Structures are given as structure tokens and as C-alpha cells.
Amino acid sequence: MPKKDGLAVLAELREDSCFEKTPIIVLAGVREGDIVRSCIAAGATGYVVQSVGHPRRAT
């Protein structure tokens, strides 16, 4: 997202009364505790770690 990160968008959604009970699942590229805790603290309902594989070179 060019102008906001996911945490900023999450905070804005949680401030809007229309979305206060809407479940928000965060898709993260890493499983770092600080990032997960930040998302949950900002109002995320849960998170999913995106499977990031290493590309294989054809031989």
C-alpha cells in the first residue's frame, strides 16, 4: 500500500463504528512476535502467516 501500512489501516477500521465487530485477519509475511503482537493490539482478530517459499532453479 503506497501511503499507509497495514497497521494504520487496521487502526482506522477499528475507529469506525461500522467495523468495530467485523473480524479482521492479518496476512503476514513473517512470524515475528513483535509484528503479531502489534497487529493484535491494534485490533486484529487473528493472523495468518503467508507461506513464502524459495524459488527453485530448474537444472
C-alpha positions in Angstrom: 0.0 0.0 0.0 1.7 3.2 -1.1 0.7 5.7 1.6 -0.3 3.6 4.6 0.9 0.4 6.2 -1.5 -2.3 7.3 -1.4 -1.2 11.0 -2.6 2.2 10.0 -5.4 0.8 8.0 -6.3 -1.6 10.8 -6.4 1.3 13.3 -8.7 3.4 11.0 -11.1 0.4 10.6 -11.3 -0.1 14.3 -12.0 3.6 14.9 -15.0 3.4 12.6 -18.1 2.1 14.5 -19.2 0.3 11.3 -16.3 -2.1 11.6 -15.9 -2.5 15.3 -17.3 -6.0 15.3 -16.0 -7.1 11.9 -13.4 -9.8 12.2 -10.1 -8.7 10.7 -7.5 -11.3 9.8 -4.0 -10.1 9.1 -1.9 -11.8 6.4 1.7 -11.5 7.5 4.9 -12.5 5.6 6.8 -13.3 8.8 6.1 -14.8 12.2 7.8 -12.3 14.3 6.3 -11.9 17.8 6.5 -8.1 17.8 4.6 -7.8 14.5 2.0 -10.3 15.6 1.6 -8.5 19.0 1.3 -5.1 17.2 -1.5 -6.4 15.0 -3.5 -8.0 17.8 -3.0 -4.8 19.9 -4.3 -2.7 17.0 -7.4 -4.7 16.8 -6.8 -7.7 14.6 -8.9 -10.7 15.3 -6.2 -13.1 14.2 -3.4 -13.6 11.8 -2.2 -16.0 9.1 1.5 -16.4 8.2 1.9 -16.3 4.4 3.8 -19.3 3.1 6.9 -17.8 1.4 8.9 -20.4 -0.4 12.3 -20.0 -2.1 12.1 -20.2 -5.9 13.8 -23.3 -7.3 16.1 -23.1 -10.2 15.5 -25.6 -13.0 18.5 -27.6 -13.8 
